[in-house]
């Protein structure tokens, strides 16, 4: 499982590998977006829509950096229509919640901006 073992300024460590870009975790896979720094970037959301067409998750976590960021209205409507649970939180909270939910065996998507 892809537990977050460490994080700091502009990095996160998962399974002894250090990542420096926006983190997109799902189904025990990690996708890196080098040109996206925001979890609500169009390329990130397009990818999210693709995986939601094929897979079902318990929850989607959005880590928006040091401060909470408002989710685009179209995305909120889309997730509600697809009956997807989601949470928006600071990056540090998202890292901690990610590990807790993984330890509970929950299926999740984590899209986290590194700070």
C-alpha positions, 0 to 999 in steps of 0.5 A: 500500500502507498502510505505516506512516510514523510513529507516536507517543503515541496516533497512527499515520500511514498514507498521510499520514493520521493515525489516533487510534483502534484500527487494523484493517488488512486487504486494503489497507483501514483500518477505525477503531473509535472505541469500541474500544481493545482488539484483543480487544474484541467488536466488533473480533472480530466484524468479524474473523470477518466478513472471515475468512469471505470472505478468506484471509490469510497472517497476523493481527497483534495489537498489544496495547499496551505489554505483551503481552496473552493472547488469549481462548481462544475466539479462539485455537480459532477461528483454529486451526480456520480454519487462520489464522496469528497473532502477538500482540506489542507495538504497536511490534513490530506496526507494524514487522512490519506494514511488513516483511510488506507490503514482502514482499507478504504478505496480512495483517490488523493489529489494533493498539491505539495507545499 
